[in-house]
């Protein structure tokens, strides 16, 4: 009988009969899942705090001018420029 086949009997209500029959593999999976969820939550909350700080810094920066609109206007007006110069 290997260690992975060991059973853990849990008596919740105190009547002397086991209410839960868990093996070691199941317990390891449950503990690993809880650790994984805790680490994910911790990482996400840290990332949210970092993003909030970056947003506050970005609010203090001057607005950037979009060059795409200017380039569209130049492309549109270029044919008219040659007509005006002639």
PDB file with one MODEL, atoms N, CA, C and O in Angstrom:
MODEL        1
ATOM      1  N   UNK A   1       0.856  -1.177   0.000  1.00  0.00           N
ATOM      2  CA  UNK A   1       0.000   0.000   0.000  1.00  0.00           C
ATOM      3  C   UNK A   1       0.899   1.236   0.000  1.00  0.00           C
ATOM      4  O   UNK A   1       1.656   1.460   0.944  1.00  0.00           O
ATOM      5  N   UNK A   2       0.808   2.055  -1.089  1.00  0.00           N
ATOM      6  CA  UNK A   2       1.637   3.238  -1.219  1.00  0.00           C
ATOM      7  C   UNK A   2       1.071   4.413  -0.432  1.00  0.00           C
ATOM      8  O   UNK A   2      -0.043   4.362   0.089  1.00  0.00           O
ATOM      9  N   UNK A   3       1.866   5.461  -0.363  1.00  0.00           N
ATOM     10  CA  UNK A   3       1.450   6.641   0.393  1.00  0.00           C
ATOM     11  C   UNK A   3       0.256   7.341  -0.275  1.00  0.00           C
ATOM     12  O   UNK A   3      -0.539   8.001   0.394  1.00  0.00           O
ATOM     13  N   UNK A   4       0.141   7.189  -1.594  1.00  0.00           N
ATOM     14  CA  UNK A   4      -0.959   7.853  -2.285  1.00  0.00           C
ATOM     15  C   UNK A   4      -2.309   7.187  -2.024  1.00  0.00           C
ATOM     16  O   UNK A   4      -3.347   7.768  -2.342  1.00  0.00           O
ATOM     17  N   UNK A   5      -2.318   5.989  -1.456  1.00  0.00           N
ATOM     18  CA  UNK A   5      -3.567   5.288  -1.163  1.00  0.00           C
ATOM     19  C   UNK A   5      -4.011   5.456   0.288  1.00  0.00           C
ATOM     20  O   UNK A   5      -4.993   4.840   0.701  1.00  0.00           O
ATOM     21  N   UNK A   6      -3.318   6.266   1.060  1.00  0.00           N
ATOM     22  CA  UNK A   6      -3.688   6.488   2.458  1.00  0.00           C
ATOM     23  C   UNK A   6      -4.996   7.266   2.510  1.00  0.00           C
ATOM     24  O   UNK A   6      -5.194   8.208   1.742  1.00  0.00           O
ATOM     25  N   UNK A   7      -5.871   6.881   3.397  1.00  0.00           N
ATOM     26  CA  UNK A   7      -7.161   7.533   3.561  1.00  0.00           C
ATOM     27  C   UNK A   7      -7.151   8.401   4.815  1.00  0.00           C
ATOM     28  O   UNK A   7      -6.548   8.049   5.829  1.00  0.00           O
ATOM     29  N   UNK A   8      -7.826   9.534   4.724  1.00  0.00           N
ATOM     30  CA  UNK A   8      -8.000  10.417   5.868  1.00  0.00           C
ATOM     31  C   UNK A   8      -9.497  10.507   6.116  1.00  0.00           C
ATOM     32  O   UNK A   8     -10.250  10.941   5.244  1.00  0.00           O
ATOM     33  N   UNK A   9      -9.928  10.102   7.295  1.00  0.00           N
ATOM     34  CA  UNK A   9     -11.334  10.161   7.652  1.00  0.00           C
ATOM     35  C   UNK A   9     -11.563  11.369   8.558  1.00  0.00           C
ATOM     36  O   UNK A   9     -10.899  11.523   9.583  1.00  0.00           O
ATOM     37  N   UNK A  10     -12.498  12.213   8.174  1.00  0.00           N
ATOM     38  CA  UNK A  10     -12.767  13.440   8.909  1.00  0.00           C
ATOM     39  C   UNK A  10     -14.154  13.335   9.529  1.00  0.00           C
ATOM     40  O   UNK A  10     -15.142  13.091   8.837  1.00  0.00           O
ATOM     41  N   UNK A  11     -14.210  13.524  10.849  1.00  0.00           N
ATOM     42  CA  UNK A  11     -15.482  13.517  11.570  1.00  0.00           C
ATOM     43  C   UNK A  11     -15.842  14.958  11.912  1.00  0.00           C
ATOM     44  O   UNK A  11     -15.210  15.570  12.774  1.00  0.00           O
ATOM     45  N   UNK A  12     -16.852  15.498  11.241  1.00  0.00           N
ATOM     46  CA  UNK A  12     -17.218  16.905  11.418  1.00  0.00           C
ATOM     47  C   UNK A  12     -18.183  17.083  12.591  1.00  0.00           C
ATOM     48  O   UNK A  12     -18.009  18.002  13.391  1.00  0.00           O
ATOM     49  N   UNK A  13     -19.188  16.230  12.706  1.00  0.00           N
ATOM     50  CA  UNK A  13     -20.231  16.442  13.713  1.00  0.00           C
ATOM     51  C   UNK A  13     -19.964  15.754  15.050  1.00  0.00           C
ATOM     52  O   UNK A  13     -20.757  15.903  15.980  1.00  0.00           O
ATOM     53  N   UNK A  14     -18.865  15.005  15.169  1.00  0.00           N
ATOM     54  CA  UNK A  14     -18.467  14.427  16.445  1.00  0.00           C
ATOM     55  C   UNK A  14     -19.234  13.187  16.863  1.00  0.00           C
ATOM     56  O   UNK A  14     -19.251  12.852  18.047  1.00  0.00           O
ATOM     57  N   UNK A  15     -19.869  12.494  15.925  1.00  0.00           N
ATOM     58  CA  UNK A  15     -20.622  11.294  16.285  1.00  0.00           C
ATOM     59  C   UNK A  15     -19.774  10.029  16.239  1.00  0.00           C
ATOM     60  O   UNK A  15     -20.285   8.939  16.495  1.00  0.00           O
ATOM     61  N   UNK A  16     -18.514  10.150  15.924  1.00  0.00           N
ATOM     62  CA  UNK A  16     -17.625   9.002  15.886  1.00  0.00           C
ATOM     63  C   UNK A  16     -17.548   8.318  14.546  1.00  0.00           C
ATOM     64  O   UNK A  16     -16.693   7.456  14.342  1.00  0.00           O
ATOM     65  N   UNK A  17     -18.423   8.680  13.624  1.00  0.00           N
ATOM     66  CA  UNK A  17     -18.388   8.117  12.275  1.00  0.00           C
ATOM     67  C   UNK A  17     -17.761   9.141  11.332  1.00  0.00           C
ATOM     68  O   UNK A  17     -18.079  10.327  11.419  1.00  0.00           O
ATOM     69  N   UNK A  18     -16.883   8.709  10.442  1.00  0.00           N
ATOM     70  CA  UNK A  18     -16.258   9.670   9.510  1.00  0.00           C
ATOM     71  C   UNK A  18     -17.278  10.228   8.511  1.00  0.00           C
ATOM     72  O   UNK A  18     -18.006   9.485   7.854  1.00  0.00           O
ATOM     73  N   UNK A  19     -17.303  11.560   8.421  1.00  0.00           N
ATOM     74  CA  UNK A  19     -18.207  12.232   7.485  1.00  0.00           C
ATOM     75  C   UNK A  19     -17.568  12.386   6.103  1.00  0.00           C
ATOM     76  O   UNK A  19     -18.262  12.351   5.087  1.00  0.00           O
ATOM     77  N   UNK A  20     -16.274  12.553   6.070  1.00  0.00           N
ATOM     78  CA  UNK A  20     -15.544  12.692   4.806  1.00  0.00           C
ATOM     79  C   UNK A  20     -14.439  11.648   4.737  1.00  0.00           C
ATOM     80  O   UNK A  20     -13.684  11.464   5.692  1.00  0.00           O
ATOM     81  N   UNK A  21     -14.352  10.975   3.615  1.00  0.00           N
ATOM     82  CA  UNK A  21     -13.262  10.031   3.373  1.00  0.00           C
ATOM     83  C   UNK A  21     -12.413  10.595   2.230  1.00  0.00           C
ATOM     84  O   UNK A  21     -12.817  10.556   1.068  1.00  0.00           O
ATOM     85  N   UNK A  22     -11.247  11.113   2.572  1.00  0.00           N
ATOM     86  CA  UNK A  22     -10.369  11.721   1.573  1.00  0.00           C
ATOM     87  C   UNK A  22      -9.062  10.957   1.524  1.00  0.00           C
ATOM     88  O   UNK A  22      -8.551  10.513   2.552  1.00  0.00           O
ATOM     89  N   UNK A  23      -8.516  10.802   0.306  1.00  0.00           N
ATOM     90  CA  UNK A  23      -7.188  10.215   0.193  1.00  0.00           C
ATOM     91  C   UNK A  23      -6.163  11.339   0.078  1.00  0.00           C
ATOM     92  O   UNK A  23      -6.524  12.501  -0.108  1.00  0.00           O
ATOM     93  N   UNK A  24      -4.907  10.993   0.186  1.00  0.00           N
ATOM     94  CA  UNK A  24      -3.832  11.979   0.201  1.00  0.00           C
ATOM     95  C   UNK A  24      -3.772  12.766  -1.104  1.00  0.00           C
ATOM     96  O   UNK A  24      -3.496  13.966  -1.088  1.00  0.00           O
ATOM     97  N   UNK A  25      -4.022  12.119  -2.215  1.00  0.00           N
ATOM     98  CA  UNK A  25      -3.981  12.787  -3.519  1.00  0.00           C
ATOM     99  C   UNK A  25      -5.031  13.896  -3.593  1.00  0.00           C
ATOM    100  O   UNK A  25      -4.763  14.982  -4.107  1.00  0.00           O
ATOM    101  N   UNK A  26      -6.223  13.613  -3.078  1.00  0.00           N
ATOM    102  CA  UNK A  26      -7.285  14.610  -3.090  1.00  0.00           C
ATOM    103  C   UNK A  26      -6.925  15.799  -2.201  1.00  0.00           C
ATOM    104  O   UNK A  26      -7.161  16.948  -2.577  1.00  0.00           O
ATOM    105  N   UNK A  27      -6.363  15.532  -1.041  1.00  0.00           N
ATOM    106  CA  UNK A  27      -5.957  16.616  -0.149  1.00  0.00           C
ATOM    107  C   UNK A  27      -4.886  17.496  -0.782  1.00  0.00           C
ATOM    108  O   UNK A  27      -4.929  18.719  -0.650  1.00  0.00           O
ATOM    109  N   UNK A  28      -3.934  16.886  -1.462  1.00  0.00           N
ATOM    110  CA  UNK A  28      -2.877  17.656  -2.134  1.00  0.00           C
ATOM    111  C   UNK A  28      -3.476  18.523  -3.240  1.00  0.00           C
ATOM    112  O   UNK A  28      -3.066  19.671  -3.411  1.00  0.00           O
ATOM    113  N   UNK A  29      -4.430  17.997  -3.983  1.00  0.00           N
ATOM    114  CA  UNK A  29      -5.069  18.775  -5.043  1.00  0.00           C
ATOM    115  C   UNK A  29      -5.842  19.955  -4.456  1.00  0.00           C
ATOM    116  O   UNK A  29      -5.796  21.058  -5.001  1.00  0.00           O
ATOM    117  N   UNK A  30      -6.547  19.731  -3.353  1.00  0.00           N
ATOM    118  CA  UNK A  30      -7.313  20.812  -2.715  1.00  0.00           C
ATOM    119  C   UNK A  30      -6.378  21.901  -2.201  1.00  0.00           C
ATOM    120  O   UNK A  30      -6.618  23.086  -2.432  1.00  0.00           O
ATOM    121  N   UNK A  31      -5.316  21.506  -1.506  1.00  0.00           N
ATOM    122  CA  UNK A  31      -4.355  22.488  -0.982  1.00  0.00           C
ATOM    123  C   UNK A  31      -3.676  23.229  -2.131  1.00  0.00           C
ATOM    124  O   UNK A  31      -3.494  24.445  -2.056  1.00  0.00           O
ATOM    125  N   UNK A  32      -3.300  22.521  -3.187  1.00  0.00           N
ATOM    126  CA  UNK A  32      -2.682  23.170  -4.350  1.00  0.00           C
ATOM    127  C   UNK A  32      -3.626  24.154  -5.019  1.00  0.00           C
ATOM    128  O   UNK A  32      -3.199  25.222  -5.457  1.00  0.00           O
ATOM    129  N   UNK A  33      -4.899  23.809  -5.103  1.00  0.00           N
ATOM    130  CA  UNK A  33      -5.890  24.719  -5.696  1.00  0.00           C
ATOM    131  C   UNK A  33      -6.065  25.977  -4.878  1.00  0.00           C
ATOM    132  O   UNK A  33      -6.165  27.077  -5.422  1.00  0.00           O
ATOM    133  N   UNK A  34      -6.103  25.811  -3.552  1.00  0.00           N
ATOM    134  CA  UNK A  34      -6.247  26.981  -2.671  1.00  0.00           C
ATOM    135  C   UNK A  34      -5.021  27.883  -2.787  1.00  0.00           C
ATOM    136  O   UNK A  34      -5.159  29.105  -2.847  1.00  0.00           O
ATOM    137  N   UNK A  35      -3.835  27.301  -2.821  1.00  0.00           N
ATOM    138  CA  UNK A  35      -2.607  28.091  -2.974  1.00  0.00           C
ATOM    139  C   UNK A  35      -2.604  28.810  -4.319  1.00  0.00           C
ATOM    140  O   UNK A  35      -2.231  29.980  -4.399  1.00  0.00           O
ATOM    141  N   UNK A  36      -3.012  28.121  -5.358  1.00  0.00           N
ATOM    142  CA  UNK A  36      -3.054  28.723  -6.688  1.00  0.00           C
ATOM    143  C   UNK A  36      -4.011  29.908  -6.741  1.00  0.00           C
ATOM    144  O   UNK A  36      -3.666  30.957  -7.285  1.00  0.00           O
ATOM    145  N   UNK A  37      -5.198  29.754  -6.187  1.00  0.00           N
ATOM    146  CA  UNK A  37      -6.169  30.854  -6.171  1.00  0.00           C
ATOM    147  C   UNK A  37      -5.665  32.031  -5.347  1.00  0.00           C
ATOM    148  O   UNK A  37      -5.857  33.185  -5.730  1.00  0.00           O
ATOM    149  N   UNK A  38      -5.020  31.748  -4.217  1.00  0.00           N
ATOM    150  CA  UNK A  38      -4.487  32.813  -3.377  1.00  0.00           C
ATOM    151  C   UNK A  38      -3.388  33.594  -4.101  1.00  0.00           C
ATOM    152  O   UNK A  38      -3.359  34.823  -4.048  1.00  0.00           O
ATOM    153  N   UNK A  39      -2.494  32.885  -4.768  1.00  0.00           N
ATOM    154  CA  UNK A  39      -1.421  33.554  -5.503  1.00  0.00           C
ATOM    155  C   UNK A  39      -1.973  34.375  -6.670  1.00  0.00           C
ATOM    156  O   UNK A  39      -1.494  35.477  -6.936  1.00  0.00           O
ATOM    157  N   UNK A  40      -2.972  33.844  -7.360  1.00  0.00           N
ATOM    158  CA  UNK A  40      -3.587  34.580  -8.467  1.00  0.00           C
ATOM    159  C   UNK A  40      -4.237  35.858  -7.960  1.00  0.00           C
ATOM    160  O   UNK A  40      -4.075  36.916  -8.568  1.00  0.00           O
ATOM    161  N   UNK A  41      -4.969  35.776  -6.860  1.00  0.00           N
ATOM    162  CA  UNK A  41      -5.609  36.955  -6.279  1.00  0.00           C
ATOM    163  C   UNK A  41      -4.563  37.992  -5.873  1.00  0.00           C
ATOM    164  O   UNK A  41      -4.729  39.184  -6.131  1.00  0.00           O
ATOM    165  N   UNK A  42      -3.501  37.538  -5.246  1.00  0.00           N
ATOM    166  CA  UNK A  42      -2.439  38.445  -4.813  1.00  0.00           C
ATOM    167  C   UNK A  42      -1.798  39.149  -6.004  1.00  0.00           C
ATOM    168  O   UNK A  42      -1.564  40.357  -5.960  1.00  0.00           O
ATOM    169  N   UNK A  43      -1.514  38.403  -7.062  1.00  0.00           N
ATOM    170  CA  UNK A  43      -0.900  38.983  -8.258  1.00  0.00           C
ATOM    171  C   UNK A  43      -1.821  39.999  -8.919  1.00  0.00           C
ATOM    172  O   UNK A  43      -1.376  41.065  -9.347  1.00  0.00           O
ATOM    173  N   UNK A  44      -3.096  39.667  -9.001  1.00  0.00           N
ATOM    174  CA  UNK A  44      -4.048  40.587  -9.635  1.00  0.00           C
ATOM    175  C   UNK A  44      -4.221  41.862  -8.830  1.00  0.00           C
ATOM    176  O   UNK A  44      -4.308  42.939  -9.419  1.00  0.00           O
ATOM    177  N   UNK A  45      -4.273  41.782  -7.513  1.00  0.00           N
ATOM    178  CA  UNK A  45      -4.427  42.995  -6.712  1.00  0.00           C
ATOM    179  C   UNK A  45      -3.186  43.878  -6.820  1.00  0.00           C
ATOM    180  O   UNK A  45      -3.302  45.104  -6.851  1.00  0.00           O
ATOM    181  N   UNK A  46      -2.002  43.273  -6.878  1.00  0.00           N
ATOM    182  CA  UNK A  46      -0.779  44.070  -7.075  1.00  0.00           C
ATOM    183  C   UNK A  46      -0.800  44.757  -8.428  1.00  0.00           C
ATOM    184  O   UNK A  46      -0.411  45.919  -8.539  1.00  0.00           O
ATOM    185  N   UNK A  47      -1.254  44.047  -9.467  1.00  0.00           N
ATOM    186  CA  UNK A  47      -1.295  44.625 -10.811  1.00  0.00           C
ATOM    187  C   UNK A  47      -2.309  45.762 -10.880  1.00  0.00           C
ATOM    188  O   UNK A  47      -2.078  46.753 -11.572  1.00  0.00           O
ATOM    189  N   UNK A  48      -3.421  45.632 -10.177  1.00  0.00           N
ATOM    190  CA  UNK A  48      -4.421  46.703 -10.141  1.00  0.00           C
ATOM    191  C   UNK A  48      -3.831  47.945  -9.488  1.00  0.00           C
ATOM    192  O   UNK A  48      -4.053  49.056  -9.969  1.00  0.00           O
ATOM    193  N   UNK A  49      -3.081  47.777  -8.398  1.00  0.00           N
ATOM    194  CA  UNK A  49      -2.446  48.911  -7.733  1.00  0.00           C
ATOM    195  C   UNK A  49      -1.428  49.587  -8.652  1.00  0.00           C
ATOM    196  O   UNK A  49      -1.359  50.815  -8.704  1.00  0.00           O
ATOM    197  N   UNK A  50      -0.648  48.801  -9.368  1.00  0.00           N
ATOM    198  CA  UNK A  50       0.334  49.358 -10.301  1.00  0.00           C
ATOM    199  C   UNK A  50      -0.370  50.139 -11.404  1.00  0.00           C
ATOM    200  O   UNK A  50       0.069  51.229 -11.770  1.00  0.00           O
ATOM    201  N   UNK A  51      -1.456  49.590 -11.933  1.00  0.00           N
ATOM    202  CA  UNK A  51      -2.204  50.276 -12.992  1.00  0.00           C
ATOM    203  C   UNK A  51      -2.797  51.586 -12.490  1.00  0.00           C
ATOM    204  O   UNK A  51      -2.810  52.572 -13.226  1.00  0.00           O
ATOM    205  N   UNK A  52      -3.287  51.617 -11.254  1.00  0.00           N
ATOM    206  CA  UNK A  52      -3.829  52.856 -10.690  1.00  0.00           C
ATOM    207  C   UNK A  52      -2.745  53.921 -10.604  1.00  0.00           C
ATOM    208  O   UNK A  52      -2.991  55.088 -10.911  1.00  0.00           O
ATOM    209  N   UNK A  53      -1.539  53.520 -10.182  1.00  0.00           N
ATOM    210  CA  UNK A  53      -0.436  54.472 -10.094  1.00  0.00           C
ATOM    211  C   UNK A  53      -0.057  54.999 -11.471  1.00  0.00           C
ATOM    212  O   UNK A  53       0.212  56.191 -11.623  1.00  0.00           O
ATOM    213  N   UNK A  54      -0.032  54.125 -12.478  1.00  0.00           N
ATOM    214  CA  UNK A  54       0.311  54.554 -13.829  1.00  0.00           C
ATOM    215  C   UNK A  54      -0.750  55.489 -14.400  1.00  0.00           C
ATOM    216  O   UNK A  54      -0.416  56.412 -15.144  1.00  0.00           O
ATOM    217  N   UNK A  55      -2.012  55.271 -14.068  1.00  0.00           N
ATOM    218  CA  UNK A  55      -3.083  56.149 -14.537  1.00  0.00           C
ATOM    219  C   UNK A  55      -2.928  57.531 -13.922  1.00  0.00           C
ATOM    220  O   UNK A  55      -3.117  58.537 -14.606  1.00  0.00           O
ATOM    221  N   UNK A  56      -2.584  57.593 -12.638  1.00  0.00           N
ATOM    222  CA  UNK A  56      -2.389  58.898 -11.992  1.00  0.00           C
ATOM    223  C   UNK A  56      -1.220  59.645 -12.615  1.00  0.00           C
ATOM    224  O   UNK A  56      -1.296  60.862 -12.786  1.00  0.00           O
ATOM    225  N   UNK A  57      -0.148  58.953 -12.956  1.00  0.00           N
ATOM    226  CA  UNK A  57       0.996  59.592 -13.616  1.00  0.00           C
ATOM    227  C   UNK A  57       0.579  60.082 -15.004  1.00  0.00           C
ATOM    228  O   UNK A  57       0.952  61.182 -15.413  1.00  0.00           O
ATOM    229  N   UNK A  58      -0.187  59.272 -15.722  1.00  0.00           N
ATOM    230  CA  UNK A  58      -0.610  59.636 -17.071  1.00  0.00           C
ATOM    231  C   UNK A  58      -1.551  60.836 -17.059  1.00  0.00           C
ATOM    232  O   UNK A  58      -1.570  61.609 -18.017  1.00  0.00           O
ATOM    233  N   UNK A  59      -2.325  61.006 -16.003  1.00  0.00           N
ATOM    234  CA  UNK A  59      -3.231  62.163 -15.911  1.00  0.00           C
ATOM    235  C   UNK A  59      -2.460  63.469 -15.828  1.00  0.00           C
ATOM    236  O   UNK A  59      -2.953  64.513 -16.255  1.00  0.00           O
ATOM    237  N   UNK A  60      -1.239  63.416 -15.274  1.00  0.00           N
ATOM    238  CA  UNK A  60      -0.423  64.614 -15.118  1.00  0.00           C
ATOM    239  C   UNK A  60       0.341  64.981 -16.383  1.00  0.00           C
ATOM    240  O   UNK A  60       0.838  66.102 -16.495  1.00  0.00           O
ATOM    241  N   UNK A  61       0.443  64.061 -17.336  1.00  0.00           N
ATOM    242  CA  UNK A  61       1.171  64.324 -18.574  1.00  0.00           C
ATOM    243  C   UNK A  61       0.334  65.195 -19.502  1.00  0.00           C
ATOM    244  O   UNK A  61      -0.895  65.154 -19.442  1.00  0.00           O
ATOM    245  N   UNK A  62       0.985  65.990 -20.366  1.00  0.00           N
ATOM    246  CA  UNK A  62       0.212  66.780 -21.331  1.00  0.00           C
ATOM    247  C   UNK A  62      -0.439  65.864 -22.365  1.00  0.00           C
ATOM    248  O   UNK A  62       0.099  64.802 -22.680  1.00  0.00           O
ATOM    249  N   UNK A  63      -1.577  66.263 -22.887  1.00  0.00           N
ATOM    250  CA  UNK A  63      -2.246  65.409 -23.879  1.00  0.00           C
ATOM    251  C   UNK A  63      -1.406  65.296 -25.150  1.00  0.00           C
ATOM    252  O   UNK A  63      -0.764  66.259 -25.570  1.00  0.00           O
ATOM    253  N   UNK A  64      -1.419  64.132 -25.743  1.00  0.00           N
ATOM    254  CA  UNK A  64      -0.673  63.925 -26.970  1.00  0.00           C
ATOM    255  C   UNK A  64      -1.535  64.319 -28.158  1.00  0.00           C
ATOM    256  O   UNK A  64      -2.743  64.082 -28.180  1.00  0.00           O
ATOM    257  N   UNK A  65      -0.888  64.925 -29.143  1.00  0.00           N
ATOM    258  CA  UNK A  65      -1.607  65.340 -30.333  1.00  0.00           C
ATOM    259  C   UNK A  65      -1.577  64.199 -31.343  1.00  0.00           C
ATOM    260  O   UNK A  65      -0.529  63.601 -31.588  1.00  0.00           O
ATOM    261  N   UNK A  66      -2.706  63.913 -31.910  1.00  0.00           N
ATOM    262  CA  UNK A  66      -2.794  62.842 -32.885  1.00  0.00           C
ATOM    263  C   UNK A  66      -2.278  63.341 -34.229  1.00  0.00           C
ATOM    264  O   UNK A  66      -2.815  64.295 -34.791  1.00  0.00           O
ATOM    265  N   UNK A  67      -1.248  62.700 -34.735  1.00  0.00           N
ATOM    266  CA  UNK A  67      -0.694  63.088 -36.027  1.00  0.00           C
ATOM    267  C   UNK A  67      -1.446  62.431 -37.178  1.00  0.00           C
ATOM    268  O   UNK A  67      -1.291  62.824 -38.335  1.00  0.00           O
ATOM    269  N   UNK A  68      -2.238  61.456 -36.864  1.00  0.00           N
ATOM    270  CA  UNK A  68      -2.980  60.759 -37.912  1.00  0.00           C
ATOM    271  C   UNK A  68      -3.964  61.704 -38.601  1.00  0.00           C
ATOM    272  O   UNK A  68      -4.088  61.668 -39.825  1.00  0.00           O
ATOM    273  N   UNK A  69      -4.654  62.538 -37.852  1.00  0.00           N
ATOM    274  CA  UNK A  69      -5.606  63.484 -38.427  1.00  0.00           C
ATOM    275  C   UNK A  69      -4.879  64.521 -39.286  1.00  0.00           C
ATOM    276  O   UNK A  69      -5.368  64.901 -40.351  1.00  0.00           O
ATOM    277  N   UNK A  70      -3.720  64.973 -38.826  1.00  0.00           N
ATOM    278  CA  UNK A  70      -2.952  65.944 -39.606  1.00  0.00           C
ATOM    279  C   UNK A  70      -2.463  65.334 -40.918  1.00  0.00           C
ATOM    280  O   UNK A  70      -2.474  65.993 -41.957  1.00  0.00           O
ATOM    281  N   UNK A  71      -2.038  64.081 -40.865  1.00  0.00           N
ATOM    282  CA  UNK A  71      -1.582  63.417 -42.086  1.00  0.00           C
ATOM    283  C   UNK A  71      -2.725  63.250 -43.080  1.00  0.00           C
ATOM    284  O   UNK A  71      -2.510  63.372 -44.286  1.00  0.00           O
ATOM    285  N   UNK A  72      -3.926  62.974 -42.602  1.00  0.00           N
ATOM    286  CA  UNK A  72      -5.078  62.860 -43.492  1.00  0.00           C
ATOM    287  C   UNK A  72      -5.383  64.198 -44.154  1.00  0.00           C
ATOM    288  O   UNK A  72      -5.700  64.240 -45.343  1.00  0.00           O
ATOM    289  N   UNK A  73      -5.291  65.292 -43.400  1.00  0.00           N
ATOM    290  CA  UNK A  73      -5.550  66.617 -43.964  1.00  0.00           C
ATOM    291  C   UNK A  73      -4.510  66.970 -45.020  1.00  0.00           C
ATOM    292  O   UNK A  73      -4.843  67.543 -46.058  1.00  0.00           O
ATOM    293  N   UNK A  74      -3.252  66.628 -44.757  1.00  0.00           N
ATOM    294  CA  UNK A  74      -2.186  66.918 -45.728  1.00  0.00           C
ATOM    295  C   UNK A  74      -2.408  66.135 -47.010  1.00  0.00           C
ATOM    296  O   UNK A  74      -2.252  66.681 -48.103  1.00  0.00           O
ATOM    297  N   UNK A  75      -2.769  64.863 -46.893  1.00  0.00           N
ATOM    298  CA  UNK A  75      -3.035  64.052 -48.084  1.00  0.00           C
ATOM    299  C   UNK A  75      -4.219  64.611 -48.870  1.00  0.00           C
ATOM    300  O   UNK A  75      -4.217  64.587 -50.100  1.00  0.00           O
ATOM    301  N   UNK A  76      -5.224  65.109 -48.164  1.00  0.00           N
ATOM    302  CA  UNK A  76      -6.400  65.647 -48.839  1.00  0.00           C
ATOM    303  C   UNK A  76      -6.076  66.965 -49.540  1.00  0.00           C
ATOM    304  O   UNK A  76      -6.568  67.215 -50.641  1.00  0.00           O
ATOM    305  N   UNK A  77      -5.253  67.812 -48.913  1.00  0.00           N
ATOM    306  CA  UNK A  77      -4.980  69.140 -49.455  1.00  0.00           C
ATOM    307  C   UNK A  77      -3.835  69.170 -50.462  1.00  0.00           C
ATOM    308  O   UNK A  77      -3.669  70.178 -51.149  1.00  0.00           O
ATOM    309  N   UNK A  78      -3.054  68.128 -50.578  1.00  0.00           N
ATOM    310  CA  UNK A  78      -1.914  68.113 -51.493  1.00  0.00           C
ATOM    311  C   UNK A  78      -2.318  68.358 -52.944  1.00  0.00           C
ATOM    312  O   UNK A  78      -1.640  69.143 -53.608  1.00  0.00           O
ATOM    313  N   UNK A  79      -3.359  67.753 -53.480  1.00  0.00           N
ATOM    314  CA  UNK A  79      -3.737  68.063 -54.878  1.00  0.00           C
ATOM    315  C   UNK A  79      -4.167  69.526 -55.071  1.00  0.00           C
ATOM    316  O   UNK A  79      -3.932  70.100 -56.134  1.00  0.00           O
ATOM    317  N   UNK A  80      -4.777  70.117 -54.077  1.00  0.00           N
ATOM    318  CA  UNK A  80      -5.209  71.511 -54.193  1.00  0.00           C
ATOM    319  C   UNK A  80      -4.029  72.468 -54.138  1.00  0.00           C
ATOM    320  O   UNK A  80      -4.081  73.551 -54.722  1.00  0.00           O
ATOM    321  N   UNK A  81      -2.976  72.081 -53.449  1.00  0.00           N
ATOM    322  CA  UNK A  81      -1.787  72.921 -53.344  1.00  0.00           C
ATOM    323  C   UNK A  81      -1.155  73.126 -54.704  1.00  0.00           C
ATOM    324  O   UNK A  81      -0.742  74.239 -55.031  1.00  0.00           O
ATOM    325  N   UNK A  82      -1.071  72.073 -55.506  1.00  0.00           N
ATOM    326  CA  UNK A  82      -0.462  72.221 -56.815  1.00  0.00           C
ATOM    327  C   UNK A  82      -1.329  73.106 -57.732  1.00  0.00           C
ATOM    328  O   UNK A  82      -0.790  73.825 -58.573  1.00  0.00           O
ATOM    329  N   UNK A  83      -2.617  73.063 -57.585  1.00  0.00           N
ATOM    330  CA  UNK A  83      -3.521  73.923 -58.377  1.00  0.00           C
ATOM    331  C   UNK A  83      -3.363  75.377 -57.960  1.00  0.00           C
ATOM    332  O   UNK A  83      -3.402  76.265 -58.812  1.00  0.00           O
ATOM    333  N   UNK A  84      -3.190  75.636 -56.696  1.00  0.00           N
ATOM    334  CA  UNK A  84      -3.065  77.012 -56.211  1.00  0.00           C
ATOM    335  C   UNK A  84      -1.740  77.636 -56.625  1.00  0.00           C
ATOM    336  O   UNK A  84      -1.668  78.844 -56.848  1.00  0.00           O
ATOM    337  N   UNK A  85      -0.700  76.833 -56.729  1.00  0.00           N
ATOM    338  CA  UNK A  85       0.613  77.347 -57.077  1.00  0.00           C
ATOM    339  C   UNK A  85       0.766  77.586 -58.575  1.00  0.00           C
ATOM    340  O   UNK A  85       1.663  78.316 -58.998  1.00  0.00           O
ATOM    341  N   UNK A  86      -0.101  76.976 -59.380  1.00  0.00           N
ATOM    342  CA  UNK A  86      -0.009  77.154 -60.840  1.00  0.00           C
ATOM    343  C   UNK A  86      -0.632  78.420 -61.300  1.00  0.00           C
ATOM    344  O   UNK A  86      -0.632  78.707 -62.497  1.00  0.00           O
TER     345      UNK A  86
ENDMDL
END
